[in-house]
Amino acid sequence: MAPCRGSRGNRAVNTTELLSRRSRGVEDAGTLMRHNMKVLRSILLQVTEKDFIKVWSKTSKSSIMYENGKIYFENYQNCYSCVHSEPQVLYKLPKRSKVEKFEDALLCQSPLDKTLASPSDHKASLLTLTANNWLYRLSAVTGEELQRVYLSSNQKFRYLGWEVSQETFYVKSVQNKETPLERRAGITHNTVMHLAIFHVFPLQIVGIVEINKKVFGNGVTDVVLSQGVLAVSYSNKSVKLYSFENIVQRYMTEKLKLGEQSSLLGDNKVGEAPFGIPVNIQITDCPPVLFEVSCSNNGVQIGGYPWHYIYTPPHKTHKGTHHICSLKDNTMASNGIQNMSCSSLESDGIFFHPDDSGRIIHIGPTTINKIPSDIERQNKYIYIYSYIQRTPHSVCGDRNWILQTFRMVEYEDELDLLAVVVTNGEEGEGRAHIRLHDNQNGQLQRTIDLLEPWDEVSSST
């Protein structure tokens, strides 16, 4: 069995020894979990003559989604479990009409720290939004309908998103735009869009808020709710952040509860057709702006410790650069301008590391930089490069260089690994392989080849 690092110093501990320790009992569940993850990581990174083999395959005309050990086909209507040696069908929902099709979905895990009134409230569930404005809560195991809520007959809701993961989510409507005929006639709509906010366990409405031009001004292009912050993007490439908690406290006209009567609906029940849910958060004046920045593509990220934000200035001269500034006073961090020069059609990306270490990951077509939270420490940077290979054949008399390209990066928190998908540029989109890197130092631990071409793999996800 492959060795892995033990808890006492840096001494390598054989996996067999870890299994023996586990069989003798451990002090607590946390220690047991760490032992199990060490064993799994050791097995995963073990290089042997045997490699991963295909055990099952299935094609789909629509996107294939994977989450928490489940694969979803046909727009979330068919679900397969991946916990067995081969994926097995968990459920297949009846075919839905066009007006009842699923527009979006979120997977909700069962809460471990709450005692809820109904046993069904504890079940892991799939939240689905239909084209005719119904919100369904389905069992993640059987597909059984656990709960349904009618949103509105006046707005067209289409998108689901987490406000706080596994705690609060929002449903966003499509943007209310003027038709060409209305624009020629000088007719404008004050309402831009609506957001409906829910708690998950149990499923309960917080409220519906209207985003309008009278309050937030002209040029609103998008609205996102995240971690208690309402982020509003504008056509002039600016982003403004507002406290959603302050908005709820200040502008909520009535507390709502699903299935109970509301005066805003003429004493009809909340969440039932055809009345749906009323707008109970009515913003009458512009709330205080917490933060504002002008940036390219309306993209700004906040993270790190102390708090920093990342953005690209909207000017053409700054295209391709990322600026890192202090959220406290907007001062530029030392070495806070990150620019990845590359001769590729693939663009680079940058984001705060999801392991909450405060580090920043900067991904380019051929390079991944992991920048420490104290970005002044240049000697602490971690770099991951793709390989450069020379092909044995010639093109127009010259040797042809093949540069491998990073396609995606995923962080596995329990195993503390970075999984990087790389293609080699051969045969159209090229052959792909997965490289597993240590999250702490960036060292390559193992490479796994994918049998299918990248264009075949990527087009299904």
PECORKA-V503508 format. One record per residue. N is the residue number from 1. OMEGA is omega in whole degrees, 0 to 359 (* if undefined). Layout:
# PECORKA-V503508
N&OMEGA + N&OMEGA
This chain:
# PECORKA-V503508
1&183 + 2&177 + 3&172 + 4&188 + 5&178 + 6&183 + 7&182 + 8&180 + 9&181 + 10&182 + 11&178 + 12&180 + 13&179 + 14&180 + 15&178 + 16&178 + 17&178 + 18&178 + 19&178 + 20&177 + 21&181 + 22&181 + 23&180 + 24&179 + 25&180 + 26&187 + 27&184 + 28&182 + 29&180 + 30&178 + 31&178 + 32&180 + 33&180 + 34&177 + 35&181 + 36&180 + 37&176 + 38&179 + 39&181 + 40&179 + 41&180 + 42&180 + 43&182 + 44&184 + 45&181 + 46&180 + 47&179 + 48&177 + 49&179 + 50&179 + 51&177 + 52&180 + 53&179 + 54&179 + 55&185 + 56&176 + 57&179 + 58&179 + 59&180 + 60&177 + 61&179 + 62&182 + 63&177 + 64&182 + 65&176 + 66&176 + 67&173 + 68&176 + 69&180 + 70&176 + 71&182 + 72&178 + 73&174 + 74&175 + 75&176 + 76&182 + 77&178 + 78&184 + 79&178 + 80&177 + 81&182 + 82&183 + 83&179 + 84&180 + 85&172 + 86&178 + 87&180 + 88&182 + 89&171 + 90&177 + 91&172 + 92&181 + 93&176 + 94&180 + 95&184 + 96&178 + 97&182 + 98&181 + 99&180 + 100&184 + 101&178 + 102&177 + 103&183 + 104&182 + 105&174 + 106&177 + 107&182 + 108&178 + 109&181 + 110&179 + 111&180 + 112&187 + 113&182 + 114&171 + 115&186 + 116&187 + 117&184 + 118&177 + 119&181 + 120&179 + 121&181 + 122&184 + 123&171 + 124&188 + 125&176 + 126&176 + 127&181 + 128&178 + 129&183 + 130&182 + 131&180 + 132&169 + 133&172 + 134&174 + 135&181 + 136&169 + 137&184 + 138&175 + 139&181 + 140&183 + 141&185 + 142&185 + 143&180 + 144&177 + 145&180 + 146&184 + 147&175 + 148&181 + 149&175 + 150&187 + 151&184 + 152&172 + 153&183 + 154&180 + 155&177 + 156&180 + 157&185 + 158&189 + 159&174 + 160&177 + 161&178 + 162&169 + 163&167 + 164&187 + 165&178 + 166&178 + 167&184 + 168&177 + 169&179 + 170&175 + 171&185 + 172&178 + 173&173 + 174&181 + 175&181 + 176&184 + 177&177 + 178&175 + 179&177 + 180&180 + 181&179 + 182&179 + 183&179 + 184&180 + 185&179 + 186&181 + 187&179 + 188&177 + 189&179 + 190&182 + 191&179 + 192&179 + 193&178 + 194&173 + 195&173 + 196&186 + 197&183 + 198&162 + 199&186 + 200&186 + 201&352 + 202&179 + 203&183 + 204&183 + 205&169 + 206&177 + 207&174 + 208&180 + 209&178 + 210&174 + 211&183 + 212&184 + 213&181 + 214&182 + 215&189 + 216&177 + 217&180 + 218&174 + 219&177 + 220&181 + 221&181 + 222&178 + 223&179 + 224&178 + 225&183 + 226&174 + 227&177 + 228&182 + 229&174 + 230&182 + 231&182 + 232&179 + 233&184 + 234&181 + 235&177 + 236&176 + 237&175 + 238&178 + 239&178 + 240&180 + 241&180 + 242&175 + 243&180 + 244&176 + 245&178 + 246&179 + 247&180 + 248&182 + 249&187 + 250&191 + 251&178 + 252&183 + 253&181 + 254&175 + 255&183 + 256&174 + 257&182 + 258&178 + 259&179 + 260&184 + 261&178 + 262&178 + 263&179 + 264&178 + 265&183 + 266&180 + 267&171 + 268&187 + 269&182 + 270&175 + 271&179 + 272&179 + 273&3 + 274&189 + 275&178 + 276&183 + 277&182 + 278&174 + 279&183 + 280&174 + 281&187 + 282&183 + 283&184 + 284&177 + 285&186 + 286&178 + 287&177 + 288&178 + 289&179 + 290&187 + 291&179 + 292&179 + 293&173 + 294&186 + 295&178 + 296&177 + 297&179 + 298&183 + 299&175 + 300&179 + 301&180 + 302&180 + 303&179 + 304&176 + 305&353 + 306&188 + 307&174 + 308&173 + 309&181 + 310&177 + 311&173 + 312&179 + 313&186 + 314&184 + 315&182 + 316&181 + 317&181 + 318&182 + 319&180 + 320&178 + 321&179 + 322&181 + 323&179 + 324&185 + 325&177 + 326&179 + 327&184 + 328&185 + 329&177 + 330&179 + 331&179 + 332&177 + 333&175 + 334&186 + 335&186 + 336&175 + 337&182 + 338&181 + 339&181 + 340&180 + 341&180 + 342&178 + 343&183 + 344&175 + 345&179 + 346&179 + 347&178 + 348&179 + 349&182 + 350&179 + 351&175 + 352&183 + 353&181 + 354&179 + 355&178 + 356&178 + 357&184 + 358&179 + 359&180 + 360&177 + 361&179 + 362&187 + 363&173 + 364&181 + 365&184 + 366&184 + 367&171 + 368&177 + 369&173 + 370&187 + 371&182 + 372&181 + 373&172 + 374&191 + 375&174 + 376&185 + 377&183 + 378&183 + 379&180 + 380&179 + 381&174 + 382&181 + 383&173 + 384&183 + 385&171 + 386&181 + 387&172 + 388&183 + 389&176 + 390&181 + 391&182 + 392&183 + 393&181 + 394&175 + 395&181 + 396&176 + 397&181 + 398&175 + 399&184 + 400&179 + 401&176 + 402&181 + 403&179 + 404&185 + 405&174 + 406&180 + 407&178 + 408&179 + 409&178 + 410&179 + 411&175 + 412&189 + 413&185 + 414&178 + 415&180 + 416&180 + 417&169 + 418&177 + 419&184 + 420&176 + 421&184 + 422&174 + 423&185 + 424&175 + 425&179 + 426&173 + 427&179 + 428&179 + 429&175 + 430&173 + 431&185 + 432&170 + 433&181 + 434&177 + 435&179 + 436&182 + 437&173 + 438&184 + 439&184 + 440&185 + 441&177 + 442&183 + 443&178 + 444&181 + 445&182 + 446&176 + 447&182 + 448&180 + 449&173 + 450&184 + 451&184 + 452&174 + 453&185 + 454&181 + 455&177 + 456&181 + 457&187 + 458&183 + 459&182 + 460&182 + 461&*
